[in-house]
C-alpha cells in the first residue's frame, strides 16, 4: 500500500507548491506607486490640481535622482546591517523618539498648543529635536552593541562622490532660483540652511534613514524596509500637512503620500545605495529651505 500512496502524496504536494507559486505577491514599490497615483487623483478630485501637479514634478525629480544614483553605485555595496543586542529595547527607543518628536511638531502652530509653548520654542530652533532624535537615540543604540556604521554614519561608497555632487547641486539650484526670484532673501536662506542641519537635515535623516531603515532591514527585505520607513516618515509630518490642508483629513493623507513619503522613499534609496546618510542630510538641509515642495 505504501508504494501506491506515495505518488498521491507527492502529487498533492506538487499541486500545493504550484498554487503557492501562482499566488500573486505585492511588490512594495508597485504598492507605493499605486498609493501615489490614488493620492494624486484624490488631490485633483478635491480641487487641489495645482498642488497635485507640483507634487508630480517633485516626484519626477526624485525619480531622475534615484535613476542616476542607481547607475553610479553598485548593489554589491549594500550589506546587511547587524541586529545588535536587545532588539526590543532598540524598538522602544526608536519608537519613543519618533512618537515624541512627531507629537511635539504636530502641535506647533496649532490653536491648542499652549502647553507646548516652552518646549515648542526650544524644539523649533532644533536643539531639542537634535537631542531626542540624535543624541539620545545614538547613545542608546551604542549601548546595545550597534556601531556607528550600522546607523549610516560612514563614508559613502565608490561612486558616491558624483552622487553627492548631483544631489546637492540640485538642491542648491532650487535655492539659488528662489533667491533670484525673490522667494527668499539670501541671508534668510543661509539662516534656514544652518538651522535645518540640526532641525531637519541631519536629525531626520539619522532617525529615519540611519536608524529606522537599518533596523527594519534586520526583520524585512530592503524593499519593504524602504516602503515602511517612507510611509512612517509621511505620517510623522501629520502636523505640517494638516495645517497645509486646512484640516481636510483626506487632503492631509494625500500630502503625506505625495510629498513626505516620496521624499522619504527617495532619500531612503539614496542611503541604501551609498551606505551613508551624509548626502541625504546635506540635501535635506538645503531642500527644506527652498520652494521645491
C-alpha positions, 0 to 999 in steps of 0.5 A, spaced: 500 500 500 505 504 501 508 504 494 501 506 491 500 512 496 506 515 495 505 518 488 498 521 491 502 524 496 507 527 492 502 529 487 498 533 492 504 536 494 506 538 487 499 541 486 500 545 493 507 548 491 504 550 484 498 554 487 503 557 492 507 559 486 501 562 482 499 566 488 500 573 486 505 577 491 505 585 492 511 588 490 512 594 495 514 599 490 508 597 485 504 598 492 507 605 493 506 607 486 499 605 486 498 609 493 501 615 489 497 615 483 490 614 488 493 620 492 494 624 486 487 623 483 484 624 490 488 631 490 485 633 483 478 630 485 478 635 491 480 641 487 487 641 489 490 640 481 495 645 482 498 642 488 497 635 485 501 637 479 507 640 483 507 634 487 508 630 480 514 634 478 517 633 485 516 626 484 519 626 477 525 629 480 526 624 485 525 619 480 531 622 475 535 622 482 534 615 484 535 613 476 542 616 476 544 614 483 542 607 481 547 607 475 553 610 479 553 605 485 553 598 485 548 593 489 554 589 491 555 595 496 549 594 500 550 589 506 546 587 511 546 591 517 547 587 524 541 586 529 545 588 535 543 586 542 536 587 545 532 588 539 526 590 543 529 595 547 532 598 540 524 598 538 522 602 544 527 607 543 526 608 536 519 608 537 519 613 543 523 618 539 519 618 533 512 618 537 515 624 541 518 628 536 512 627 531 507 629 537 511 635 539 511 638 531 504 636 530 502 641 535 506 647 533 502 652 530 496 649 532 490 653 536 491 648 542 498 648 543 499 652 549 502 647 553 507 646 548 509 653 548 516 652 552 518 646 549 515 648 542 520 654 542 526 650 544 524 644 539 523 649 533 530 652 533 532 644 533 536 643 539 531 639 542 529 635 536 537 634 535 537 631 542 531 626 542 532 624 535 540 624 535 543 624 541 539 620 545 537 615 540 545 614 538 547 613 545 542 608 546 543 604 540 551 604 542 549 601 548 546 595 545 552 593 541 550 597 534 556 601 531 556 607 528 556 604 521 550 600 522 546 607 523 549 610 516 554 614 519 560 612 514 563 614 508 559 613 502 561 608 497 565 608 490 561 612 486 558 616 491 562 622 490 558 624 483 552 622 487 553 627 492 555 632 487 548 631 483 544 631 489 546 637 492 547 641 486 540 640 485 538 642 491 542 648 491 539 650 484 532 650 487 535 655 492 539 659 488 532 660 483 528 662 489 533 667 491 533 670 484 526 670 484 525 673 490 522 667 494 527 668 499 532 673 501 539 670 501 541 671 508 534 668 510 536 662 506 543 661 509 539 662 516 534 656 514 540 652 511 544 652 518 538 651 522 535 645 518 542 641 519 540 640 526 532 641 525 531 637 519 537 635 515 541 631 519 536 629 525 531 626 520 535 623 516 539 619 522 532 617 525 529 615 519 534 613 514 540 611 519 536 608 524 529 606 522 531 603 515 537 599 518 533 596 523 527 594 519 532 591 514 534 586 520 526 583 520 524 585 512 527 585 505 530 592 503 524 593 499 519 593 504 524 596 509 524 602 504 516 602 503 515 602 511 520 607 513 517 612 507 510 611 509 512 612 517 516 618 515 509 621 511 505 620 517 510 623 522 509 630 518 501 629 520 502 636 523 505 640 517 500 637 512 494 638 516 495 645 517 497 645 509 490 642 508 486 646 512 484 640 516 481 636 510 483 629 513 483 626 506 487 632 503 492 631 509 493 623 507 494 625 500 500 630 502 503 625 506 503 620 500 505 625 495 510 629 498 513 626 505 513 619 503 516 620 496 521 624 499 522 619 504 522 613 499 527 617 495 532 619 500 531 612 503 534 609 496 539 614 496 542 611 503 541 604 501 545 605 495 551 609 498 551 606 505 551 613 508 546 618 510 551 624 509 548 626 502 541 625 504 542 630 510 546 635 506 540 635 501 535 635 506 538 641 509 538 645 503 531 642 500 527 644 506 529 651 505 527 652 498 520 652 494 521 645 491 515 642 495 
